[in-house]
Amino acid sequence: MLNDDSNYKILQDIAEKNLIALDSSFEELFLEIDCDLWYESNFNPKTFLKKLQSKHKNHEIEIKIYDKYWQRYEKLIENYDKNPTYKVAYFSPEFGFHETFPNYAGGLGILAGDIIKSSIANNLGLIGVSLFYTNGYFKQYISNNRQKQTYPNVNKYETGIEKFKDNNGKDIFVDINIAGFDLKITAYKYNIAGGFVVLLSTDSLENGDYRKITKQLYTGDRTLRLLQEIVLGFGGVKILNKLGLTVEKYHINEGHASFAMLERAIVYSKNNRIDLFEAIDNLLNENIFTTHTPVIHGNEEFKISELEKYLENIVPDFESNFPKLIKLGKTSSIDEDMFSMTSFGINLAKKSNGVSKLHGQTATVMWDEIYKVNNKIDSMDYVTNGIHLNSWMSGIFRNYVDDFSGDEDKIREAIQRLKPEILLNDKLEVKNRSLELIFRHKSINQNEIFFKNNDLASLKSSLVIGFARRFASYKRADLIFSDIDRLKIILDSSPVNIIIIFSGKAHPKDKEGKKTLQKVLDSINNNKLNKNIIFIPNYDIRLGRLLVSSTDVWLNTPERPLEACGTSGMKAAANFGINLSINDGWWHEAFNKKNGYSIDGNQSENEIVSNIYNILEFDIIPKYSNAIYGKSYEWTEIMKESFLTSIINFSSERMMQDYFRTLYNA
């Protein structure tokens, strides 16, 4: 029995209202109550409470909730009952809110999740629209230094999603005719701390083979991918209309959802009895398009013949309108038989943006041809991405700034006043706790050599370097292994123990990404580096959160300018981590010579590698070891500047202010 109803009510609210997705510090609350049960529950508050009731059904248990949790709970509940006026429909192929709902693959979904979280926390009026993938994204395991994957079904109860129902309790659905088949699309609601996201599904018996359209995120089957994007774009608008959710703006996150703007125009042309292309022109001001991919053929493209087959019964006056629509998805760099969803998206939105200053410049050059031809749309702008701080900051570090309500001057003053010994001790405590939680995972403990050389006591004071992100070849995860002998000298001669943690997934169809991952694993295991370097499989939101809080140095080595933005470095910095990064994406504008280390990405690869080794050996390691041994505290000064850069300039609140100022309200 649970003998304190008010305290148990908080736990129920956190679980039922999904408050943990908006404030990750609540995980510590569940860990304090029963750490083993939290792991047994796979970090899911609903499952945890169910197991807790069962475990203590015959005896009492006292639940203590400290003031810091009460205060954070009350702040979220105060916002929970507000009924926002929805102003913007935010379409994205994926959303990453919490590890209990694997409806995301990587950075695009995590960013989309942070945008919606920031909207909910600040009552900004965005509503998310995506697909519900019955298998989510794959789970990764490693066998013989190679990535393997499984696709388990997503448990609807554990994720907390529920179907939209009408007044008679029947499923709300819409139909789309694809190639002569009436496809039934149902919708789920994912509740998140007072807001919700609309998720579309084709997983109905009536759909026959088409029910698998929404089975897997980023399927490698191009026809299925096209059908997913038809469902997301056309179906998403239809469902919003069916639910009576009228918004002022449509924000399309990448080309996957560009058909939403076409469906709006189709509805508008019918309602106003005007030509489709007149409707497209009339709606330009209400559409915003965001691109994230700085390589032309990395953007979504489909065969025109496939589009013709599946859009024939969707686009009105097909014979006359289809050729004109195809022109909107073409540039001279697109193959003759292909259609670009990004080109189409840019052409249907008055305003488009890249996701960092440098990426905005890159995207402007990439898509310049469109602006020269279509003078009805504005040239490419940029809004640099940001992070939802309450999702990614350790609770200890939040305590430093919680009292200042975002006042930059007071935050800066408080951080600069921090005694280096206190900051370092707190960082070591956070690091120790995060590493302890990371290394509890069964799949990690197979690395016997690593754990023989590193117990938790030694890990606490070790210099921890992190590299965790999607394994795509341009991100060059293997770069640090370019000179194994030099790397060994650095690791062996350091006055402090060094560990390097890698994590990340390669898309199952990305052969080059999988080769890079294999090369990293081979380098670790075949060169006797596994006493210092470890790869942790199945990267997800929780592992990412623990890694960014436990690392001292965040390593980032992409080919410039292929990193559109990158947000993991912001998250590490928000936990007093220090970036060692190519001057690409966000770091191009964040680096100020006091907050970390920047490497010129225009150098040769050999020069870049040499710079990384030199910075580690002659700058980072001496400064860190001096701080650990109390000799000098240059290291903590860099930590402070790194932290301030992230939380002041790269929060999702700042990002959303920029979107409203430059794109939504402009």
Secondary structure, DSSP 8 states (H G I E B T S, - for coil): -B--HHHHHHHHHHHHTTGGGT-TTHHHHHHHHHHHHHHHTTT-HHHHHHHHHHHTTTS-B-----HHHHHHHHHHHHHHT------EEEE-S-----TTS----SHHHHHHHHHHHHHHHTT--EEEEEE--TT-S-EEEEETTEEEEE-----HHHHTEEE-B-TTS-B-EEEEEETTEEEEEEEEEEEETTEEEEEEE---GGGGGGGGGGSSTT-S-HHHHHHHHHIIIIIHHHHHHHTT---SEEEEESGGGTHHHHHHHHHHHHHHT--HHHHHHHHGGGEEEE----SGGGS-EEEHHHHHHHHTTTSSSHHHHHHHHHHHT--TTS-TTEEEHHHHHHHT-SEEEESSHHHHHHHHHHTHHHHHH-TTS---EE----B-HHHHS-HHHHHHHGGGTT-HHHHHHHHHHS-HHHHHHHHHHHHHHHHHHHTTSTTTTT-HHHHHH--HHHHHHSEEEEEES---GGG-TTGGGSSHHHHHHHHHH-SS-EEEEEE----TT-HHHHHHHHHHHHHHHHTT-TTTEEEESS--HHHHHHHHHH-SEEEE---TT-----SHHHHHHTTT-EEEEES-HHHHHH--SSSEEEE-TTS-HHHHHHHHHHHIIIIIHHHHHHHHTTS--HHHHHHHHHHHHHHHHSBHHHHHHHHIIIII--
